[in-house]
Amino acid sequence: MPITLPPDDSSRALASLKRYCSEELDLDIGDLPGKLLLEFILTEIGPSIYNRGVTDAQVYLRDRVAEVDGACYESEFTYWTRTSGKSRKEK
């Protein structure tokens, strides 16, 4: 599944990438080279980042689901243990 960005996000990413190249690498790139670099990053590196996010989400959800058993568990058939086995007539 290719990673795509909505147009607004793509424009902001391109502006950020161009600024990074200018300020950190002393390299002024135009829109076309910037778009090509952004496309390369999304195609080549993006899936690794996306997959890591999916894995992190799975681990988080699995941990939360595992907690449900302890948080929502109610002991069954405890009436007689609470009353020490005595019937109400004996009290």
C-alpha positions as CSV (number, residue, x, y, z in Angstrom):
1,M,0.0,0.0,0.0
2,P,1.7,3.2,-1.1
3,I,1.9,6.0,1.4
4,T,0.3,9.2,0.1
5,L,-0.3,12.5,1.8
6,P,-3.3,14.8,1.4
7,P,-2.4,17.9,-0.8
8,D,-2.2,20.2,2.2
9,D,0.1,17.9,4.1
10,S,2.2,17.3,1.0
11,S,2.7,21.1,0.6
12,R,3.7,21.5,4.2
13,A,6.0,18.5,4.0
14,L,7.6,19.9,0.8
15,A,8.1,23.3,2.5
16,S,9.7,21.7,5.5
17,L,11.9,19.5,3.4
18,K,13.1,22.5,1.3
19,R,13.8,24.5,4.5
20,Y,15.7,21.6,6.0
21,C,17.9,21.3,2.9
22,S,18.5,25.0,2.9
23,E,19.3,25.5,6.6
24,E,20.9,22.2,7.5
25,L,22.6,21.2,4.2
26,D,23.2,24.7,2.7
27,L,21.4,23.3,-0.4
28,D,18.6,25.2,-2.1
29,I,16.3,22.9,-3.9
30,G,13.4,23.8,-6.1
31,D,9.9,22.4,-6.0
32,L,10.5,19.6,-8.5
33,P,13.6,18.2,-6.8
34,G,11.9,18.6,-3.5
35,K,8.8,16.7,-4.7
36,L,10.9,13.9,-6.1
37,L,12.8,13.7,-2.8
38,L,9.6,13.6,-0.8
39,E,8.2,10.9,-3.1
40,F,11.4,8.9,-2.6
41,I,11.1,9.2,1.2
42,L,7.4,8.2,1.2
43,T,8.1,5.3,-1.1
44,E,11.4,4.0,0.3
45,I,11.3,4.9,4.0
46,G,7.7,5.6,4.7
47,P,6.6,2.0,4.9
48,S,9.1,1.2,7.6
49,I,7.8,4.1,9.7
50,Y,4.2,3.2,9.0
51,N,4.8,-0.5,9.9
52,R,6.5,0.5,13.1
53,G,3.4,2.6,14.0
54,V,1.1,-0.3,13.3
55,T,3.2,-2.6,15.4
56,D,3.3,-0.1,18.3
57,A,-0.5,0.2,18.1
58,Q,-0.9,-3.6,18.1
59,V,1.2,-3.9,21.2
60,Y,-0.6,-1.1,22.9
61,L,-4.0,-2.5,22.2
62,R,-3.0,-6.1,23.1
63,D,-1.7,-4.7,26.5
64,R,-5.0,-2.9,27.1
65,V,-7.1,-5.9,26.2
66,A,-5.0,-8.1,28.5
67,E,-5.9,-5.7,31.3
68,V,-9.6,-6.0,30.7
69,D,-9.7,-9.5,32.3
70,G,-8.3,-8.2,35.6
71,A,-10.2,-4.9,35.6
72,C,-13.6,-6.3,34.6
73,Y,-13.5,-9.7,36.3
74,E,-16.0,-10.4,39.0
75,S,-15.8,-13.6,41.0
76,E,-18.7,-15.9,40.6
77,F,-20.7,-17.8,43.2
78,T,-19.4,-16.0,46.2
79,Y,-22.5,-15.7,48.3
80,W,-21.7,-18.7,50.5
81,T,-18.1,-17.7,51.0
82,R,-19.2,-14.2,52.1
83,T,-21.7,-15.6,54.6
84,S,-19.2,-18.2,55.9
85,G,-21.5,-21.0,54.8
86,K,-24.3,-20.2,57.3
87,S,-27.8,-20.0,56.1
88,R,-29.9,-16.9,57.1
89,K,-32.0,-19.1,59.4
90,E,-28.9,-19.9,61.5
91,K,-28.0,-16.3,62.1
